[in-house]
Amino acid sequence: MSIEDVVRNTSAHAEPDGAYPPVRINIQGVDGIGKSTFGANADDAIFIQAEDGLKFIDTQAFPLCVQWNDIVGCLAMLANDNHAFRTVVIDTTDAASILAEAHVCEKNKWESIETPGYGKGFTAVAEEFVRLLGYLDHLVNMKKMNVILLSHVAVKPFNDPTNEGYDRWEMRCHKKVNHLIKDWVDFNLFANYDVNVDKDGSKNRATSYGNRSLHTKFSAGFDAKSRLDIPPKLAFEWDAFINAYKAALSPAQPILAKGVK
């Protein structure tokens, strides 16, 4: 076997019929911004619910997962059964992380995730997420399914080694899980309301009219990345994202090597 037999071009591109390579996305967003609605509008979506948030959304979903192995079982069904779903949505990563914590505590007979000390409990949770991402990789590569992870955020302190520390929006999951997710996805995106801040004497006055945006590039206030050159700010809608994704999928815009932000 020669090198020509095994080397291939890795650049992805959209097809003339509008088909596109499956995409891995993490949507970070403040409460109530519409993360679940974004996922429900994706192509032929099926939800894996780690929290009960779909009561007023018309979509397809597995029953609510109450244990970590429920999530694994849903992924196994999608991998092994014939179906027409093209997108799997996990709602949410932080709720799934809580189930993973309970799972590793039960498995190891720990009273709490802090019981083993030295961060070993959260290392065990991260190991469960490594397996989870492996199952999702199978759906992407073998079933050609999109993966959308939905993640709540909270304001957390950020220790910048090149500047003074400051606060920023971060995923609620433990940092070990956060890093795994951010590295795995093709697009780590941040959804928020558009806010204008004006000076009112000695105070700042913020105003918002409910417009929502999806941010695709890194900012001091939040983390985001794209492996394609798409606009830095989009309307927070599935169609806006997928159209930008398709437009960027051309020979002149190959997907960046994994790990490049």
Backbone torsions as a table, in degrees:
resi	resn	phi	psi	omega
1	MET	NA	130.7	-179.0
2	SER	-97.2	169.6	179.7
3	ILE	-63.8	-30.4	179.1
4	GLU	-65.4	-23.7	-179.4
5	ASP	-76.8	-22.0	-173.1
6	VAL	-114.2	-21.8	-178.9
7	VAL	-83.0	137.0	178.7
8	ARG	-137.3	158.9	174.8
9	ASN	-78.9	129.4	-175.0
10	THR	-95.5	-2.5	-176.1
11	SER	-68.0	127.8	178.2
12	ALA	-92.2	153.5	179.0
13	HIS	-153.4	156.4	177.2
14	ALA	-76.1	150.2	178.8
15	GLU	-91.1	157.5	179.5
16	PRO	-58.2	-28.2	-178.7
17	ASP	-82.7	5.6	178.7
18	GLY	93.4	-7.5	176.9
19	ALA	-66.1	154.3	-177.5
20	TYR	-144.9	154.8	177.9
21	PRO	-64.5	144.6	179.2
22	PRO	-61.0	149.9	-172.7
23	VAL	-126.6	147.1	179.0
24	ARG	-111.4	119.5	-172.6
25	ILE	-128.9	140.6	165.8
26	ASN	-116.3	122.8	177.7
27	ILE	-103.1	108.2	172.5
28	GLN	-90.9	139.8	-179.7
29	GLY	-166.9	153.0	178.3
30	VAL	-69.3	162.8	-178.6
31	ASP	-58.5	135.8	174.0
32	GLY	76.6	8.6	-176.5
33	ILE	-75.0	-22.5	179.5
34	GLY	112.0	30.1	-179.7
35	LYS	-62.4	-45.4	-178.9
36	SER	-66.3	-37.6	177.3
37	THR	-63.3	-41.1	175.6
38	PHE	-56.3	-48.9	180.0
39	GLY	-63.6	-39.7	-178.3
40	ALA	-65.9	-26.5	-179.7
41	ASN	-86.0	-4.6	176.7
42	ALA	-68.6	165.0	-173.6
43	ASP	-65.7	118.2	174.3
44	ASP	46.1	60.9	-172.1
45	ALA	-84.9	147.1	171.1
46	ILE	-131.0	130.0	-177.3
47	PHE	-95.2	139.5	164.2
48	ILE	-106.8	110.8	-171.9
49	GLN	-94.9	116.0	169.4
50	ALA	-96.3	-9.0	173.3
51	GLU	-141.5	158.0	-174.0
52	ASP	-93.4	89.3	-176.4
53	GLY	-132.5	18.9	-174.4
54	LEU	-111.4	14.6	-173.1
55	LYS	-56.6	-35.3	-175.4
56	PHE	-111.0	21.5	-179.4
57	ILE	-121.7	130.8	-179.2
58	ASP	-87.0	101.3	-178.6
59	THR	-156.7	176.6	177.1
60	GLN	-99.2	139.2	-177.0
61	ALA	-153.7	147.6	167.2
62	PHE	-71.0	160.7	173.2
63	PRO	-57.0	154.8	-179.2
64	LEU	-55.5	129.8	178.3
65	CYS	-82.2	126.9	179.4
66	VAL	-112.4	-7.2	175.6
67	GLN	-136.6	156.6	178.8
68	TRP	-57.5	-41.4	-178.3
69	ASN	-67.5	-19.3	172.4
70	ASP	-63.1	-41.9	178.3
71	ILE	-63.1	-46.6	179.0
72	VAL	-59.8	-40.3	179.3
73	GLY	-64.4	-39.4	176.9
74	CYS	-61.9	-43.3	179.3
75	LEU	-64.7	-37.5	178.1
76	ALA	-64.0	-40.3	178.1
77	MET	-62.9	-42.4	178.9
78	LEU	-65.4	-34.0	-179.3
79	ALA	-74.4	-34.5	-169.3
80	ASN	-101.2	-23.2	-176.2
81	ASP	-94.9	156.3	171.0
82	ASN	-82.6	130.3	-178.5
83	HIS	-157.8	170.1	-177.6
84	ALA	-106.5	6.5	-179.8
85	PHE	-69.5	139.0	-178.7
86	ARG	-115.7	-7.9	-179.2
87	THR	-141.7	131.6	171.5
88	VAL	-109.9	133.7	-178.3
89	VAL	-118.4	125.5	174.7
90	ILE	-102.3	119.7	-171.9
91	ASP	-125.7	99.4	1.5
92	THR	-125.8	170.3	179.3
93	THR	-65.7	-37.1	-178.3
94	ASP	-71.3	-35.8	174.7
95	ALA	-68.0	-38.9	175.9
96	ALA	-63.1	-37.2	179.8
97	SER	-63.9	-37.0	177.2
98	ILE	-63.2	-40.4	176.6
99	LEU	-65.6	-37.7	178.3
100	ALA	-65.2	-39.5	177.7
101	GLU	-60.5	-46.5	179.1
102	ALA	-62.1	-37.3	-178.9
103	HIS	-64.6	-48.3	-177.4
104	VAL	-70.9	-30.8	176.1
105	CYS	-66.2	-44.1	178.7
106	GLU	-65.1	-43.2	-177.4
107	LYS	-63.5	-37.7	-176.8
108	ASN	-99.5	2.6	-179.1
109	LYS	57.4	42.3	175.4
110	TRP	-91.3	143.3	176.3
111	GLU	-70.0	-35.8	176.7
112	SER	-150.6	171.5	-179.0
113	ILE	-67.0	-18.7	178.8
114	GLU	-87.7	-8.7	-174.0
115	THR	-55.3	-46.5	-176.6
116	PRO	-71.5	-16.7	177.9
117	GLY	75.9	169.0	175.5
118	TYR	55.3	28.5	178.2
119	GLY	72.8	9.0	-176.3
120	LYS	-66.1	-30.8	178.7
121	GLY	-63.4	-45.5	-179.8
122	PHE	-72.9	-25.4	171.8
123	THR	-64.1	-40.0	177.5
124	ALA	-65.0	-38.6	176.4
125	VAL	-63.4	-44.5	178.8
126	ALA	-60.1	-37.0	178.2
127	GLU	-64.4	-36.0	175.3
128	GLU	-65.0	-38.1	178.9
129	PHE	-69.7	-31.8	174.5
130	VAL	-59.0	-43.8	177.8
131	ARG	-65.4	-41.9	178.8
132	LEU	-58.6	-45.9	180.0
133	LEU	-65.9	-30.5	173.9
134	GLY	-63.5	-42.2	176.0
135	TYR	-62.6	-41.4	179.5
136	LEU	-66.5	-36.9	175.4
137	ASP	-58.1	-39.6	178.4
138	HIS	-60.8	-42.1	179.3
139	LEU	-65.4	-38.1	178.6
140	VAL	-66.6	-48.3	-171.3
141	ASN	-82.6	-35.9	-174.8
142	MET	-99.9	-35.1	-179.7
143	LYS	-100.5	-6.2	180.0
144	LYS	56.3	42.4	179.6
145	MET	-99.1	142.4	166.7
146	ASN	-70.4	151.5	172.8
147	VAL	-123.3	126.0	174.9
148	ILE	-120.6	118.1	173.2
149	LEU	-99.0	134.5	178.1
150	LEU	-109.4	133.0	-172.8
151	SER	-137.2	125.9	170.0
152	HIS	-71.6	159.0	179.7
153	VAL	-128.0	161.7	174.3
154	ALA	-144.2	156.0	175.9
155	VAL	-78.6	123.5	-178.4
156	LYS	-131.5	152.3	175.9
157	PRO	-69.8	141.1	179.2
158	PHE	-121.8	121.3	179.4
159	ASN	-91.6	97.7	-179.9
160	ASP	-82.8	117.9	-177.3
161	PRO	-68.8	-14.8	-178.9
162	THR	-104.8	-5.6	-179.4
163	ASN	-146.1	178.7	172.3
164	GLU	-67.5	150.8	180.0
165	GLY	-66.9	158.3	179.3
166	TYR	-155.5	169.4	178.7
167	ASP	-91.2	148.9	177.0
168	ARG	-153.9	164.2	173.9
169	TRP	-73.8	132.4	176.2
170	GLU	-138.1	154.7	174.0
171	MET	-59.1	148.2	-177.7
172	ARG	-74.2	-20.8	179.9
173	CYS	-60.2	160.2	173.3
174	HIS	-59.4	149.2	-173.8
175	LYS	-58.5	-30.1	179.4
176	LYS	-66.6	-37.6	176.6
177	VAL	-74.4	-40.9	178.6
178	ASN	-53.8	-48.8	-176.6
179	HIS	-62.8	-39.0	177.9
180	LEU	-60.7	-47.4	-177.6
181	ILE	-64.5	-47.2	-177.9
182	LYS	-61.2	-39.0	179.4
183	ASP	-70.0	-33.8	-172.8
184	TRP	-76.7	-39.4	-172.6
185	VAL	-74.7	157.2	172.1
186	ASP	-80.8	-31.9	-178.0
187	PHE	-134.2	116.9	174.6
188	ASN	-108.5	104.0	-166.8
189	LEU	-115.1	154.7	-177.3
190	PHE	-125.0	124.3	-179.7
191	ALA	-107.4	133.9	179.4
192	ASN	-156.6	166.0	173.9
193	TYR	-78.2	144.6	174.0
194	ASP	-72.9	128.5	-177.4
195	VAL	-128.5	133.8	173.0
196	ASN	-106.0	132.3	179.7
197	VAL	-116.0	123.1	179.8
198	ASP	-123.8	152.0	176.0
199	LYS	-77.2	131.3	174.9
200	ASP	-127.4	85.4	-173.5
201	GLY	69.6	-122.1	-180.0
202	SER	-92.5	0.5	-177.2
203	LYS	-113.8	158.0	172.1
204	ASN	-96.7	134.0	178.0
205	ARG	-116.0	122.6	-178.1
206	ALA	-103.0	137.9	176.6
207	THR	-131.2	145.6	176.9
208	SER	-145.3	142.7	-179.4
209	TYR	-112.0	18.6	174.1
210	GLY	86.1	2.4	177.6
211	ASN	-71.5	137.8	-176.2
212	ARG	-116.2	139.7	-179.6
213	SER	-129.5	154.0	176.6
214	LEU	-113.2	116.5	-176.0
215	HIS	-96.4	133.7	-172.1
216	THR	-114.6	-4.8	-177.9
217	LYS	-122.9	155.0	-179.5
218	PHE	-59.1	143.1	174.2
219	SER	-142.2	158.6	177.1
220	ALA	-60.8	-29.9	-176.4
221	GLY	-83.3	-13.4	-178.6
222	PHE	-163.9	161.9	177.1
223	ASP	-99.1	137.5	175.3
224	ALA	-156.0	153.8	176.9
225	LYS	-153.7	156.7	174.0
226	SER	-140.0	136.9	176.1
227	ARG	-91.1	5.6	171.3
228	LEU	-130.5	158.5	-179.7
229	ASP	-85.3	82.0	175.9
230	ILE	-104.9	163.4	-178.2
231	PRO	-55.8	146.9	-177.8
232	PRO	-67.3	-17.9	-178.0
233	LYS	-143.9	128.5	179.7
234	LEU	-127.0	160.6	167.8
235	ALA	-62.7	142.2	-177.3
236	PHE	-80.1	74.8	179.5
237	GLU	-144.6	144.2	178.8
238	TRP	-56.9	-45.4	-177.8
239	ASP	-60.1	-39.7	179.3
240	ALA	-62.9	-42.4	179.9
241	PHE	-67.8	-51.0	-172.2
242	ILE	-67.5	-31.3	176.2
243	ASN	-68.0	-39.6	176.3
244	ALA	-65.5	-38.9	178.8
245	TYR	-62.4	-48.0	179.9
246	LYS	-63.2	-40.4	-179.2
247	ALA	-63.8	-33.2	-178.8
248	ALA	-80.6	-16.0	-179.1
249	LEU	-82.2	84.9	178.7
250	SER	-142.3	163.8	178.7
251	PRO	-56.1	-26.8	-179.7
252	ALA	-82.2	-11.8	-177.6
253	GLN	-129.7	67.6	179.2
254	PRO	-69.3	155.5	174.0
255	ILE	-63.4	133.6	-179.8
256	LEU	-67.8	155.2	177.8
257	ALA	-58.7	144.2	-178.0
258	LYS	-58.0	132.1	-178.4
259	GLY	101.5	-16.2	177.1
260	VAL	-85.6	130.3	-177.7
261	LYS	-111.4	NA	NA
